[in-house]
Amino acid sequence: MNRRYRLHFDNYAIGENEKLYSDMAAQGWFLEKRGSYLSRFRRGEPAEMRYRIEVSAPGFLEETDLPEEQVAVYEDCGWKYVTSSGLIHVFSSPAGSDAPEFYADPAQQALTLRALRRQYIWAWVPVTVMLLFNFLMAAAMSGGMGEVVSKWRAEFWLGWVAATALFLFAGALVVWAFYEFVHAAWRTGRLYRRMKKGIPLDHNPKGRMLLHRTVSGVLLGVMAVFGLLTFWQWVSKDTRDLPAAADGPYLMLADLGIEGERSQLFYDDRTSKITVERSLLATHYDVFEVVGEGGTAWMYQDVYRLSPWVDREVFIRSLMGDATFARSPENFREVTVEGLEEAWVSGGLECIAVKGNLAAYVTVLGQGQENEETLEAALCALAECWADEENEC
Amino acid sequence: MAEQQPMTEAAYYILLSLLHPGHGYGMMQRIRELSRGRLVMGPGTLYGALSRMSREGLITLAEEDGRRKTYAITDQGREALRREYERLRHMVEDGKIMEEAEK
């Protein structure tokens, strides 16, 4: 093993990185390449070395490389160029050499941090612009910002219930990225101000940024846990052909008196399928059934078995907000169905039923009968099927 | 406060050292000699000053050999150096009253 990799400090931690490289050289590991997160070391005879980092300060969209001439001047003075990564350029020199420090005046060195500072401050701009663009496009297409906000809120809550681990993973990722960015911007700014005041850069800092690394590590750990959980839930997601008789708290078209051969939709190749997926907050049955020649009758169901942690009112409103045709809670009308705690219908196409820890959103298109009746039949059938203890329809 | 910004020490010595054209490392050694070891200029400081001063037209590229560049002072640079020298000389002369006061 003549090579070794190590996580290095972030770019703003100039002194910490310099010390890391010196410490490694003292143990016989010499810096060979610095990447975004890892540094590569090559084995050699242990030696006392000084490492110094020069930060290039290119203008907006200019190359991050140091000008060749600058490198030549540094090398003439006894500094050997080692490697670069973005704005960071590393030089080394044996500890006893008379190679002078790059800057005698910290205030002058502070100026080299300008591009680094700008990089951290502007890092969030592309993401924000993209989100804003996304939002405005959605608003333009659906006719209003309020509508987009409520739609997004509905999608958010449904996603939170149906894919809790993924949301926690994404949440930890956002918090981690935000924390890293704020911390980096703050540290760079602080270093800049101190050097501007004439306080020299500490090339041999005592602290190893333990607090920061702990916070960052915990957030990454949370991400890893929920990332793995998400992966496991995704792998164990069960998609199969819809059985002839329901094996869960969902309906069959036959329960509504709609009979026919299983078929497929005429406008795409969807056939009758069921997907069962578990999240930390719910078990979700995603059911689609289609019968008759050319798919003349079909039913789509989202049935959730919710954990007690889910706020039911918010969840129902989210189901309404995300409804394919109604698109908003205002378009649902409450109805009374014996055996259900809450029942709602909209436009003769969609209905929502709630009882205990079960909630269902159903879209159904029957054949030959008024759809209001079909919806009523669906709600009654759900009430009946949820009445027995097994909840199997 | 309406005074003209005085030249930085680094710029003053770089102009002095470039009365004979020179390149980076040679200039640093020459500056150390000129200041009798008082001013040890880092390569970062030197490089920063060189690029700024050549933008300002005080120095110019005299020769380019691979990645090593030789700089020379311009007429404008010579003029600025002369003015700064006069300014400093006046300041030192004016400061002589201090010696008289201490007699």
Interface residues (C-beta under 8 A of the other chain):
Chain A: E54 P67 E68 E69 Q70 V71 A72 V73 Y74 D76 C77 W79 P100 E101 F102 Y103 A104 D105 Q108 Q109 L111 T112
Chain B: H23 G24 Y25 M28 V40 M41 G42 P43 G44 T45 L46 Y47 G48 S51 R67 R68 K69
